[in-house]
Amino acid sequence: MAGHSHWAGIKHKKDRVDKQRSKIFSKLSREITVAAKLGDKNPEMNSRLRSAIQAARSSNMPKNNIERAIEKSEISTGSNFESLRYEGFGPGKISVIVEALTDNKNRTVSSIRTIFQKNNGNLGTQGSVSHGFSQIGIIKISKKEIQDEKIFEYALNAGADECYSNKDFHEIQCKKDEIYNVKKQLEKNISNFLSTDIEWVPLNYVNLSGEDKENAIKFLENLEDEDDIQKVFTNAKFNDN
């Protein structure tokens, strides 16, 4: 579930999605449960829940798992999850933003700090690296869903700022406060979405290769293996050599 960065491409190349399907399902379930607990149980009336369910479906989560996660929101009165953001520097001086969803802040920050320290990085204060990123709304749609010409037309009419296409999906960018309004307009013509997220996009990238590249990949993998971490964003750009 890495964010908008070259790290996302590395993840898929290493087939980590398939290898860690149960861990990904667990994180998606947690987001569904929290979204349902904080708002309406009907996804049509709860944009956060609707986006969480769409992300789960895109990851091929079984329908029964999704339904159980929603039901859990009605009985999990003892656990109060909170969304937290951590920032710091990793190997190769890359900047990293970590978003977590946790019911134990002390456990989470201790685990994250340990990962940074073991990988020659350091956890900073909030704001220490986020000034080098722009927070925007990003909506992703599979290329199997719609043709290039049509998506540009729909994105423009929906009020999006940018629309890009690569070999796998279309990416629509908009102001973070407008993401659900843009999504609502797109839903008039599109039924299935890969993801709908507010992401941290780096203003500048740090190019890595060789040992620095391998160390950074290991570090990012360790972060994403942590149960409480939902998303990881970085300004690392991985060169082929």
C-alpha positions as semicolon CSV with decimal commas, in nm:
position;residue;x (nm);y (nm);z (nm)
1;M;0,000;0,000;0,000
2;A;0,283;0,237;-0,070
3;G;0,198;0,583;-0,179
4;H;0,264;0,791;-0,487
5;S;0,632;0,732;-0,561
6;H;0,880;0,520;-0,750
7;W;0,868;0,290;-0,448
8;A;0,524;0,170;-0,561
9;G;0,674;0,041;-0,884
10;I;0,952;-0,144;-0,706
11;K;0,698;-0,310;-0,478
12;H;0,502;-0,455;-0,766
13;K;0,816;-0,571;-0,946
14;K;0,912;-0,770;-0,636
15;D;0,567;-0,934;-0,621
16;R;0,528;-0,832;-0,260
17;V;0,153;-0,787;-0,302
18;D;0,107;-1,159;-0,364
19;K;0,355;-1,268;-0,099
20;Q;0,193;-1,059;0,173
21;R;-0,172;-1,079;0,079
22;S;-0,291;-1,159;0,432
23;K;-0,103;-0,859;0,576
24;I;-0,250;-0,630;0,311
25;F;-0,599;-0,765;0,378
26;S;-0,549;-0,696;0,749
27;K;-0,459;-0,331;0,684
28;L;-0,747;-0,286;0,442
29;S;-0,988;-0,443;0,692
30;R;-0,871;-0,206;0,963
31;E;-0,938;0,095;0,740
32;I;-1,286;-0,038;0,650
33;T;-1,370;-0,095;1,018
34;V;-1,253;0,252;1,123
35;A;-1,431;0,421;0,831
36;A;-1,755;0,239;0,914
37;K;-1,719;0,318;1,284
38;L;-1,665;0,690;1,225
39;G;-1,945;0,731;0,970
40;D;-2,244;0,567;0,808
41;K;-2,234;0,190;0,754
42;N;-2,375;0,247;0,406
43;P;-2,083;0,318;0,168
44;E;-2,311;0,529;-0,051
45;M;-2,341;0,771;0,242
46;N;-1,980;0,744;0,359
47;S;-1,711;0,843;0,107
48;R;-1,422;0,716;0,321
49;L;-1,587;0,375;0,359
50;R;-1,670;0,363;-0,012
51;S;-1,307;0,431;-0,102
52;A;-1,183;0,171;0,148
53;I;-1,414;-0,093;0,001
54;Q;-1,304;-0,008;-0,353
55;A;-0,940;-0,042;-0,251
56;A;-1,017;-0,379;-0,094
57;R;-1,191;-0,501;-0,409
58;S;-0,897;-0,385;-0,619
59;S;-0,673;-0,604;-0,402
60;N;-0,913;-0,898;-0,459
61;M;-1,027;-0,911;-0,100
62;P;-1,320;-1,157;-0,071
63;K;-1,665;-1,009;-0,019
64;N;-1,701;-1,195;0,312
65;N;-1,389;-1,024;0,449
66;I;-1,527;-0,682;0,358
67;E;-1,861;-0,756;0,522
68;R;-1,690;-0,885;0,839
69;A;-1,480;-0,568;0,860
70;I;-1,794;-0,353;0,845
71;E;-1,970;-0,568;1,104
72;K;-1,668;-0,541;1,333
73;S;-1,723;-0,165;1,354
74;E;-2,044;-0,230;1,547
75;I;-1,883;-0,449;1,813
76;S;-1,529;-0,309;1,845
77;T;-1,623;-0,048;2,103
78;G;-1,312;-0,112;2,310
79;S;-1,057;-0,015;2,047
80;N;-1,022;0,347;1,947
81;F;-0,793;0,378;1,648
82;E;-0,629;0,708;1,565
83;S;-0,454;0,823;1,250
84;L;-0,095;0,935;1,305
85;R;0,179;1,072;1,081
86;Y;0,552;1,025;1,130
87;E;0,835;1,184;0,932
88;G;1,204;1,120;0,906
89;F;1,509;1,041;0,697
90;G;1,611;0,699;0,572
91;P;1,928;0,552;0,417
92;G;2,066;0,758;0,132
93;K;1,917;1,069;0,297
94;I;1,575;0,997;0,152
95;S;1,273;1,168;0,307
96;V;0,993;0,946;0,433
97;I;0,638;1,011;0,550
98;V;0,462;0,727;0,732
99;E;0,087;0,717;0,795
100;A;-0,031;0,483;1,068
101;L;-0,365;0,369;1,208
102;T;-0,319;0,245;1,563
103;D;-0,489;0,175;1,894
104;N;-0,158;0,205;2,082
105;K;0,047;0,514;2,001
106;N;0,343;0,418;2,222
107;R;0,376;0,076;2,058
108;T;0,361;0,225;1,711
109;V;0,614;0,505;1,759
110;S;0,855;0,265;1,932
111;S;0,836;0,018;1,641
112;I;0,879;0,289;1,378
113;R;1,172;0,452;1,560
114;T;1,345;0,112;1,584
115;I;1,307;0,052;1,209
116;F;1,458;0,394;1,132
117;Q;1,750;0,341;1,371
118;K;1,830;-0,011;1,246
119;N;1,846;0,119;0,888
120;N;2,077;0,416;0,956
121;G;1,789;0,661;0,948
122;N;1,638;0,891;1,205
123;L;1,283;0,974;1,299
124;G;1,219;1,348;1,295
125;T;0,950;1,578;1,424
126;Q;0,628;1,636;1,235
127;G;0,703;1,887;0,959
128;S;1,069;1,789;0,930
129;V;1,026;1,649;0,577
130;S;0,664;1,718;0,474
131;H;0,763;2,066;0,352
132;G;0,930;1,883;0,064
133;F;0,604;1,719;-0,040
134;S;0,271;1,838;-0,174
135;Q;-0,045;1,675;-0,036
136;I;-0,296;1,615;-0,315
137;G;-0,590;1,394;-0,402
138;I;-0,511;1,101;-0,631
139;I;-0,766;0,874;-0,795
140;K;-0,646;0,566;-0,985
141;I;-0,848;0,375;-1,243
142;S;-0,746;0,062;-1,432
143;K;-0,681;0,107;-1,803
144;K;-0,909;-0,191;-1,859
145;E;-1,194;0,022;-1,725
146;I;-1,177;0,312;-1,971
147;Q;-0,986;0,441;-2,275
148;D;-0,729;0,721;-2,261
149;E;-0,934;0,973;-2,460
150;K;-1,242;0,930;-2,243
151;I;-1,064;0,953;-1,907
152;F;-0,910;1,288;-1,998
153;E;-1,253;1,421;-2,091
154;Y;-1,415;1,290;-1,773
155;A;-1,131;1,418;-1,553
156;L;-1,154;1,765;-1,704
157;N;-1,531;1,779;-1,661
158;A;-1,501;1,653;-1,302
159;G;-1,277;1,945;-1,206
160;A;-0,946;1,758;-1,178
161;D;-0,613;1,941;-1,209
162;E;-0,413;1,672;-1,391
163;C;-0,464;1,337;-1,559
164;Y;-0,185;1,094;-1,645
165;S;-0,188;0,749;-1,799
166;N;0,072;0,474;-1,787
167;K;0,059;0,116;-1,912
168;D;-0,147;-0,008;-1,616
169;F;-0,371;0,270;-1,488
170;H;-0,494;0,626;-1,520
171;E;-0,404;0,868;-1,242
172;I;-0,621;1,171;-1,178
173;Q;-0,488;1,446;-0,953
174;C;-0,685;1,715;-0,776
175;K;-0,679;1,938;-0,470
176;K;-0,705;1,727;-0,155
177;D;-1,021;1,905;-0,040
178;E;-1,188;1,834;-0,372
179;I;-1,111;1,463;-0,404
180;Y;-1,455;1,330;-0,311
181;N;-1,635;1,591;-0,523
182;V;-1,420;1,492;-0,823
183;K;-1,476;1,124;-0,745
184;K;-1,852;1,175;-0,727
185;Q;-1,851;1,329;-1,075
186;L;-1,635;1,048;-1,214
187;E;-1,872;0,787;-1,069
188;K;-2,137;0,905;-1,316
189;N;-1,934;0,734;-1,590
190;I;-1,700;0,495;-1,407
191;S;-1,796;0,211;-1,172
192;N;-1,465;0,063;-1,056
193;F;-1,168;0,248;-0,905
194;L;-0,829;0,113;-0,799
195;S;-0,788;0,366;-0,521
196;T;-0,893;0,707;-0,393
197;D;-0,636;0,859;-0,160
198;I;-0,487;1,181;-0,035
199;E;-0,116;1,128;-0,095
200;W;0,214;1,302;-0,031
201;V;0,388;1,369;-0,363
202;P;0,756;1,476;-0,345
203;L;0,849;1,811;-0,497
204;N;1,196;1,675;-0,576
205;Y;1,340;1,324;-0,592
206;V;1,660;1,170;-0,458
207;N;1,819;0,938;-0,714
208;L;1,947;0,611;-0,572
209;S;2,141;0,324;-0,723
210;G;2,367;0,040;-0,614
211;E;2,402;-0,016;-0,239
212;D;2,202;0,296;-0,150
213;K;1,913;0,165;-0,358
214;E;1,919;-0,178;-0,193
215;N;1,939;-0,030;0,156
216;A;1,648;0,203;0,087
217;I;1,432;-0,077;-0,052
218;K;1,504;-0,292;0,254
219;F;1,417;-0,001;0,483
220;L;1,087;0,072;0,305
221;E;0,995;-0,296;0,304
222;N;1,054;-0,311;0,680
223;L;0,824;-0,014;0,732
224;E;0,547;-0,165;0,526
225;D;0,578;-0,495;0,713
226;E;0,476;-0,316;1,032
227;D;0,110;-0,390;1,108
228;D;0,018;-0,039;1,227
229;I;0,155;0,133;0,917
230;Q;-0,101;0,197;0,645
231;K;0,098;0,397;0,388
232;V;0,458;0,497;0,317
233;F;0,559;0,792;0,099
234;T;0,914;0,875;-0,006
235;N;1,110;1,098;-0,242
236;A;1,339;0,809;-0,341
237;K;1,379;0,747;-0,713
238;F;1,534;0,412;-0,795
239;N;1,767;0,392;-1,093
240;D;1,802;0,067;-1,287
241;N;2,177;0,033;-1,236
